[in-house]
Amino acid sequence: MNIGKIITDRRKALGLTQQALAEKLNISFQAVSKWENDSSYPDVTILPKLAATLKVSIDSLLGYPSQSLTEYDERYNAAGYYWGLAPNNLCYEIMHLKPPIKPYKVLDIGCGEGKDAVFLARNGYNVTAFDISEQGLSKARELADHCGVKVDLFKADICDFRLETDFDIIFSSGVFHYIPQEQRSNVIESLKKHTTSNGINVINVFVRKPFIPLPPDIEESELAAGDWKSGELFMYYHDWLFRKNEERIFDCNSSGVPHKHCMDVMIAEKY
Ligand SMILES: C[S@@+](CC[C@H](N)C(=O)[O-])C[C@H]1O[C@@H](n2cnc3c(N)ncnc32)[C@H](O)[C@@H]1O
């Protein structure tokens, strides 16, 4: 597929005219028209903004599938819900700290098959969620439809997607270990910047411990991203108020081989 067609399809899917897209990008509508007719390509400097506006990753915009896509697509292709349907305990902590007395805006990053995003939407939150796996998103859409709630779901890569609007609650479970070391600071700065005052970031991440062997089913993309060190996540939030920062070791049987993981769990408030 060519870039022009991808831009056209995404623009139309979002209900934008060429003029509306051009205004968001501060360029002329003729420029958009030329991209869509394949008579010119977007300049590389505008790609991050174009991808964010069209709610896709830069990879997808250029027509490249991502490595993680296939890893998770395969799991999500199977019948049933790979991660089950029970919400993460952190969702209850969110409800305790920010009860849905008003339609708080929530962003779920790496929402998988949508169990947490849909749970929060059912409880009155205004939920946006993205994942890199189209298959996961399609299950999440089905789940939202089944439960009769609206969740704004779209495909994006956390590494190159940049927020344009603010959220009261940014949530991400089991995803940050895919962010390469050199991109962590930028990604997290953007999340912090786009959190409303007194908003919270609720994040967990696997951390490496010398006394815990590597999990048998560790993925290439996780290895490539580099280890997270104990407390590294907390350091990025040193200037926020910690509502929770803890480290836990737990048993896992994900590949049929019993093993252990260590995870840092954080709820930080923009104070
Ligand atoms: C361990 S699963 C967690 C899913 C969900 N948060 C949950 O707890 O049920 C990790 C998720 O991260 C997604 N993912 C992996 N790399 C990603 C990336 N670069 N950007 C966005 N999502 C990504 C995967 O597709 C997968 O759905």
The ligand as an SDF file (V2000), in Angstrom:
LIG
                    3D

 27 29  0  0  0  0  0  0  0  0999 V2000
    1.3160   -8.0350   28.2630 C   0  0  0  0  0  0  0  0  0  0  0  0
    0.1930   -7.3880   27.1000 S   0  0  0  0  0  0  0  0  0  0  0  0
   -0.8070   -6.3790   28.1510 C   0  0  0  0  0  0  0  0  0  0  0  0
   -2.1510   -6.0790   27.5790 C   0  0  0  0  0  0  0  0  0  0  0  0
   -3.0840   -5.2990   28.4870 C   0  0  0  0  0  0  0  0  0  0  0  0
   -2.4830   -4.0710   28.9590 N   0  0  0  0  0  0  0  0  0  0  0  0
   -3.5040   -6.1660   29.6460 C   0  0  0  0  0  0  0  0  0  0  0  0
   -2.9630   -5.9890   30.7430 O   0  0  0  0  0  0  0  0  0  0  0  0
   -4.3640   -7.0110   29.4220 O   0  0  0  0  0  0  0  0  0  0  0  0
    1.1960   -6.1960   26.2560 C   0  0  0  0  0  0  0  0  0  0  0  0
    0.4500   -5.4040   25.1950 C   0  0  0  0  0  0  0  0  0  0  0  0
    1.3170   -4.3770   24.7090 O   0  0  0  0  0  0  0  0  0  0  0  0
    1.1000   -4.2590   23.3240 C   0  0  0  0  0  0  0  0  0  0  0  0
    2.2910   -3.6320   22.7610 N   0  0  0  0  0  0  0  0  0  0  0  0
    3.5040   -4.1840   22.5730 C   0  0  0  0  0  0  0  0  0  0  0  0
    4.3460   -3.2890   22.0530 N   0  0  0  0  0  0  0  0  0  0  0  0
    3.6360   -2.1430   21.9290 C   0  0  0  0  0  0  0  0  0  0  0  0
    3.9500   -0.8460   21.4170 C   0  0  0  0  0  0  0  0  0  0  0  0
    5.1740   -0.5710   20.9740 N   0  0  0  0  0  0  0  0  0  0  0  0
    2.9810    0.1060   21.4210 N   0  0  0  0  0  0  0  0  0  0  0  0
    1.7260   -0.1810   21.8610 C   0  0  0  0  0  0  0  0  0  0  0  0
    1.3710   -1.3890   22.3460 N   0  0  0  0  0  0  0  0  0  0  0  0
    2.3100   -2.3540   22.3660 C   0  0  0  0  0  0  0  0  0  0  0  0
    0.8740   -5.6770   22.8450 C   0  0  0  0  0  0  0  0  0  0  0  0
    0.2260   -5.7390   21.6060 O   0  0  0  0  0  0  0  0  0  0  0  0
    0.0370   -6.2220   23.9960 C   0  0  0  0  0  0  0  0  0  0  0  0
   -1.3320   -6.0640   23.7700 O   0  0  0  0  0  0  0  0  0  0  0  0
  1  2  1  0
  2  3  1  0
  2 10  1  0
  3  4  1  0
  4  5  1  0
  5  6  1  0
  5  7  1  0
  7  8  2  0
  7  9  1  0
 10 11  1  0
 11 12  1  0
 11 26  1  0
 12 13  1  0
 13 14  1  0
 13 24  1  0
 14 15  1  0
 14 23  1  0
 15 16  2  0
 16 17  1  0
 17 18  1  0
 17 23  2  0
 18 19  1  0
 18 20  2  0
 20 21  1  0
 21 22  2  0
 22 23  1  0
 24 25  1  0
 24 26  1  0
 26 27  1  0
M  CHG  2   2   1   9  -1
M  END
$$$$
